[in-house]
Amino acid sequence: MNCNVGCNTKTTYFRELIKIRRIKDSGCIPDMMMDLSLYRAEKPLYKQIQDILNIPVGTVLAYIPFSKDKGLEWNKCRNYLIELGKDKVSFVTIHFTANAHFLEIAKRDRLIAVTSRGGAMCLYDIEKNSRKQNLFYDHIDEIAEIARQYNMTISLGSTFRPSNIFDACDEVHTRETEEQLEVCKYLQLKGVNMMVENVGHMSLGMMENHAKLLRQFNAPIMPLGPIPTDTAVGQDHISAALGAAFLCYHDCADIINCVTRYEHTGEEITSEAIIESIKAMRVVAQTINVYRGFEDAIGIERDVDRLRADNHSCVVGNGQCNRCHHFCPLRLI
């Protein structure tokens, strides 16, 4: 289970730091986190996560080196990737499949062509600097060498993940997924550990077919969402939990992402909302781990059921049930 934080300014840096500490105090700690910061702090949030939570952490390669004036410069990107390796960042998201041809298809077929921030930065750079193709794709072999040297996993970013359920599995979504598959195979042959980001918004009925494509990857899949309805504004922690559970049911999700209720409201994401999203995805994780037959998860279920039986009560813990009183079926029978 992955959870995201990130800052855009010095002020928001300290707000995000408070959130990381509150996550620790809550005891509701995710398995891994991503630092999606655009602001370059003296001590990056990913280092704070390492120190405070002691869990694997990742970030996005394009975010810090990018500027609107110059786009992306390879020397800056290369040096930043090496810096991440030296700082023992566990995984880094790279958008190799952002290219001008896919963008033309997306502009032709979609209401919203691109919703990926890192992917949009790569596309902006292509246009700004009149490149023939993606900067990261041009330097893929050097990236592979650095990732191997520092034992960093590369997570394949998804530039054209759909921003609404009607664009899911369209031409550009499918073709980018196929291109991700080829990049994944190539980097694995280079000895790089891989994971794959994909999906976005997708209705429940479309997941089975897309899952067939995702299951071709010989790498962990980290779906973003999926969000199965575009109408759950303010309740997207619920819609994302539903989508993640269905995709896991189709056996093509290995890392699930915490999505807060504020995903599409534009409001600042509070500590409470983050913890709420972690709890929601913990329910999904437990449900799917039972479905997949993991002994630890099944053991937790058995412990809860035995406790209810021994206490003759549906209540778990020290609380008292005040609904049935002496007519409780667990006590009558």
C-alpha distance (Angstrom), angle and dihedral (degrees) to the residues before:
residue distance angle dihedral
M1 . . .
N2 3.80 . .
C3 3.81 128.6 .
N4 3.82 128.3 -170.4
V5 3.80 134.8 -138.8
G6 3.79 130.5 167.3
C7 3.79 145.2 157.6
N8 3.80 135.9 -143.3
T9 3.83 99.5 -169.7
K10 3.80 141.0 21.2
T11 3.81 89.4 -98.4
T12 3.78 94.0 53.1
Y13 3.82 89.3 45.2
F14 3.79 90.5 67.7
R15 3.80 91.5 44.3
E16 3.80 90.1 54.8
L17 3.80 90.8 47.0
I18 3.81 88.8 56.2
K19 3.81 89.1 51.4
I20 3.81 91.5 53.1
R21 3.81 90.3 51.7
R22 3.80 92.1 47.1
I23 3.80 90.3 51.1
K24 3.81 87.9 55.6
D25 3.81 92.7 46.8
S26 3.81 90.8 50.0
G27 3.79 91.6 57.3
C28 3.82 87.2 -136.2
I29 3.80 96.8 117.8
P30 3.82 122.2 168.3
D31 3.80 121.8 -133.3
M32 3.80 92.8 -115.5
M33 3.81 139.7 -2.0
M34 3.78 140.8 -152.0
D35 3.79 126.5 -140.6
L36 3.82 105.5 -145.1
S37 3.81 95.2 178.4
L38 3.79 123.3 151.9
Y39 3.82 91.5 -172.9
R40 3.80 118.2 83.3
A41 3.80 105.5 -135.9
E42 3.80 125.6 -169.7
K43 3.80 87.2 -116.4
P44 3.80 107.4 26.7
L45 3.78 120.4 -135.5
Y46 3.80 89.9 -114.4
K47 3.82 88.3 64.2
Q48 3.80 90.0 48.9
I49 3.81 89.2 52.4
Q50 3.80 90.5 50.1
D51 3.81 92.1 49.8
I52 3.81 99.5 40.1
L53 3.80 103.5 34.3
N54 3.82 102.0 20.4
I55 3.82 93.9 -144.7
P56 3.82 132.5 126.9
V57 3.78 112.9 -79.3
G58 3.80 135.2 -164.4
T59 3.78 139.7 -175.3
V60 3.83 141.2 -175.5
L61 3.80 119.6 -91.8
A62 3.83 96.9 -146.1
Y63 3.81 99.0 51.2
I64 3.81 105.3 77.2
P65 3.86 100.2 33.8
F66 3.82 93.7 47.3
S67 3.81 122.6 103.8
K68 3.80 130.2 171.2
D69 3.80 89.8 -132.8
K70 3.79 97.0 56.3
G71 3.79 106.6 9.5
L72 3.81 108.6 -148.0
E73 3.81 125.5 -14.1
W74 3.78 117.0 -161.8
N75 3.82 96.7 -139.6
K76 3.79 91.1 54.4
C77 3.82 92.0 45.9
R78 3.79 92.0 47.3
N79 3.80 93.5 48.8
Y80 3.80 91.0 47.2
L81 3.80 91.7 50.5
I82 3.82 90.0 51.6
E83 3.81 89.4 48.0
L84 3.81 90.0 53.2
G85 3.79 89.5 50.2
K86 3.79 92.8 50.7
D87 3.81 89.2 48.7
K88 3.83 88.9 55.5
V89 3.79 95.4 -117.7
S90 3.81 104.7 176.7
F91 3.79 100.1 -144.9
V92 3.79 139.1 4.9
T93 3.80 127.6 -156.7
I94 3.81 114.1 -133.7
H95 3.82 124.7 -178.1
F96 3.81 102.2 -143.3
T97 3.81 93.9 155.7
A98 3.81 98.6 59.5
N99 3.78 102.8 114.0
A100 3.81 138.4 152.7
H101 3.81 95.0 -115.6
F102 3.81 93.2 56.8
L103 3.80 89.2 45.6
E104 3.80 91.7 56.8
I105 3.80 90.2 52.7
A106 3.81 90.9 48.6
K107 3.82 92.6 49.2
R108 3.79 89.8 49.4
D109 3.80 97.7 48.3
R110 3.80 107.5 28.1
L111 3.77 141.1 66.0
I112 3.82 89.3 -143.2
A113 3.79 112.4 28.8
V114 3.82 100.4 -167.7
T115 3.79 134.7 12.6
S116 3.82 98.7 168.4
R117 3.81 112.1 104.6
G118 3.81 95.6 -159.0
G119 3.78 91.3 44.4
A120 3.81 91.6 49.2
M121 3.82 89.6 52.9
C122 3.81 90.0 54.8
L123 3.81 91.7 48.0
Y124 3.82 91.0 47.7
D125 3.80 89.1 51.7
I126 3.80 92.0 51.6
E127 3.79 90.9 53.7
K128 3.80 96.1 38.6
N129 3.81 94.2 51.6
S130 3.82 98.1 31.4
R131 3.78 92.3 -121.2
K132 3.78 121.6 175.3
Q133 3.79 90.9 -139.3
N134 3.79 146.4 -6.0
L135 3.83 115.1 -46.8
F136 3.80 93.1 -136.9
Y137 3.80 92.1 48.4
D138 3.82 88.9 52.7
H139 3.82 89.1 56.0
I140 3.79 98.6 36.3
D141 3.82 95.0 125.3
E142 3.80 93.4 52.4
I143 3.80 90.0 46.4
A144 3.80 89.4 51.9
E145 3.81 90.9 51.2
I146 3.82 92.7 51.4
A147 3.82 92.3 45.7
R148 3.81 90.8 51.5
Q149 3.79 92.7 46.4
Y150 3.81 92.9 55.0
N151 3.82 97.1 31.9
M152 3.80 91.3 -119.8
T153 3.78 119.6 159.8
I154 3.80 115.2 -131.6
S155 3.80 114.8 -137.8
L156 3.79 111.7 -157.1
G157 3.80 107.1 -128.9
S158 3.79 118.8 -138.5
T159 3.81 111.0 -135.3
F160 3.81 98.8 175.9
R161 3.77 100.7 41.4
P162 3.82 106.1 145.7
S163 3.79 118.9 -95.6
N164 3.82 92.1 -157.0
I165 3.79 136.2 27.3
F166 3.83 93.4 -107.4
D167 3.82 93.1 61.5
A168 3.81 93.4 50.3
C169 3.81 114.4 119.0
D170 3.80 92.1 5.2
E171 3.80 120.5 145.1
V172 3.79 98.3 -82.6
H173 3.81 94.0 43.0
T174 3.80 91.2 51.7
R175 3.80 95.0 43.0
E176 3.78 93.2 48.3
T177 3.81 90.2 50.3
E178 3.81 89.2 52.1
E179 3.80 89.5 48.7
Q180 3.82 90.1 49.9
L181 3.79 87.8 54.2
E182 3.81 91.3 55.6
V183 3.81 92.9 46.5
C184 3.81 90.0 47.9
K185 3.81 92.2 52.6
Y186 3.81 91.7 47.0
L187 3.80 94.5 51.1
Q188 3.79 91.9 45.0
L189 3.81 88.8 55.2
K190 3.81 85.5 54.0
G191 3.81 88.6 56.8
V192 3.81 97.6 -106.0
N193 3.81 122.6 144.9
M194 3.79 108.6 -123.5
M195 3.79 142.9 -162.2
V196 3.80 128.9 175.0
E197 3.81 133.3 -134.6
N198 3.80 118.6 -158.4
V199 3.82 148.9 129.2
G200 3.86 113.8 59.4
H201 3.84 111.3 173.9
M202 3.81 115.8 10.5
S203 3.82 134.1 150.1
L204 3.79 118.0 -120.9
G205 3.79 93.0 -111.0
M206 3.81 93.3 59.5
M207 3.80 96.7 51.4
E208 3.78 98.5 81.8
N209 3.81 94.1 59.2
H210 3.82 94.3 43.0
A211 3.80 89.1 47.8
K212 3.81 89.5 62.7
L213 3.79 88.5 61.0
L214 3.79 94.6 44.4
R215 3.80 92.3 49.8
Q216 3.81 88.9 64.2
F217 3.81 88.9 73.5
N218 3.77 115.7 95.7
A219 3.80 89.1 -151.9
P220 3.82 137.9 77.2
I221 3.81 113.7 -79.9
M222 3.81 118.8 -138.1
P223 3.82 106.3 -170.8
L224 3.79 118.5 -160.0
G225 3.79 98.5 -130.3
P226 2.89 109.5 -63.0
I227 3.80 94.4 -131.2
P228 3.84 105.0 -156.6
T229 3.83 97.2 -170.8
D230 3.80 130.8 35.8
T231 3.81 93.0 -153.8
A232 3.83 101.0 69.7
V233 3.81 94.3 93.3
G234 3.80 107.1 165.0
Q235 3.80 90.8 15.6
D236 3.80 102.3 63.3
H237 3.81 92.6 124.8
I238 3.82 84.1 70.3
S239 3.81 96.9 43.1
A240 3.82 91.4 47.3
A241 3.80 91.3 49.4
L242 3.81 89.8 52.6
G243 3.80 92.4 47.8
A244 3.80 94.3 46.3
A245 3.81 91.4 49.7
F246 3.81 92.6 51.8
L247 3.80 93.3 47.1
C248 3.81 90.6 48.2
Y249 3.81 88.4 50.3
H250 3.80 87.1 59.2
D251 3.82 88.6 54.2
C252 3.79 99.7 -119.4
A253 3.80 104.6 104.9
D254 3.79 123.1 81.1
I255 3.81 101.9 160.9
I256 3.81 119.7 37.7
N257 3.80 123.7 -157.0
C258 3.77 125.9 -132.3
V259 3.82 110.2 -126.3
T260 3.80 119.7 -170.5
R261 3.80 128.7 -140.6
Y262 3.83 87.2 -109.2
E263 3.83 95.5 61.9
H264 3.81 93.0 114.8
T265 3.81 103.4 19.5
G266 3.82 99.4 78.8
E267 3.81 90.8 -131.7
E268 3.78 122.9 133.5
I269 3.78 109.8 -89.8
T270 3.80 108.8 -117.5
S271 3.80 128.3 -147.9
E272 3.79 88.5 -113.7
A273 3.82 91.3 54.8
I274 3.80 92.0 50.1
I275 3.80 92.3 50.0
E276 3.82 89.3 46.4
S277 3.82 90.1 53.3
I278 3.81 91.6 48.8
K279 3.80 90.4 52.0
A280 3.81 90.9 49.1
M281 3.80 92.3 52.1
R282 3.81 91.2 45.0
V283 3.82 86.5 62.7
V284 3.81 89.3 51.6
A285 3.80 92.2 47.3
Q286 3.80 93.0 50.3
T287 3.81 92.3 45.7
I288 3.80 93.4 50.6
N289 3.80 94.2 42.4
V290 3.82 88.6 56.3
Y291 3.81 89.9 47.7
R292 3.82 89.8 51.4
G293 3.80 91.0 50.2
F294 3.80 100.2 -115.2
E295 3.80 107.5 169.7
D296 3.82 96.1 -142.0
A297 3.80 91.9 54.4
I298 3.80 92.7 46.1
G299 3.81 89.2 48.8
I300 3.81 90.7 56.1
E301 3.81 89.8 52.9
R302 3.80 91.6 49.8
D303 3.81 91.6 49.6
V304 3.82 91.4 53.1
D305 3.80 92.8 46.9
R306 3.81 92.9 47.4
L307 3.80 90.6 50.1
R308 3.81 90.9 53.3
A309 3.79 91.5 48.1
D310 3.81 94.6 47.2
N311 3.82 92.1 47.7
H312 3.84 94.3 42.6
S313 3.80 87.2 -131.6
C314 3.80 138.4 105.7
V315 3.81 87.8 -140.9
V316 3.80 114.9 101.7
G317 3.80 115.8 -149.8
N318 3.79 129.3 11.0
G319 3.80 96.9 -42.3
Q320 3.79 122.8 114.6
C321 3.79 123.9 -129.1
N322 3.82 111.0 -125.9
R323 3.80 99.0 -178.8
C324 3.80 110.0 80.3
H325 3.84 100.7 21.5
H326 3.83 109.4 -176.5
F327 3.82 91.2 -10.2
C328 3.84 91.7 68.8
P329 3.84 107.7 138.4
L330 3.83 90.7 -142.7
R331 3.84 87.7 61.9
L332 3.79 100.2 34.4
I333 3.80 92.6 56.8
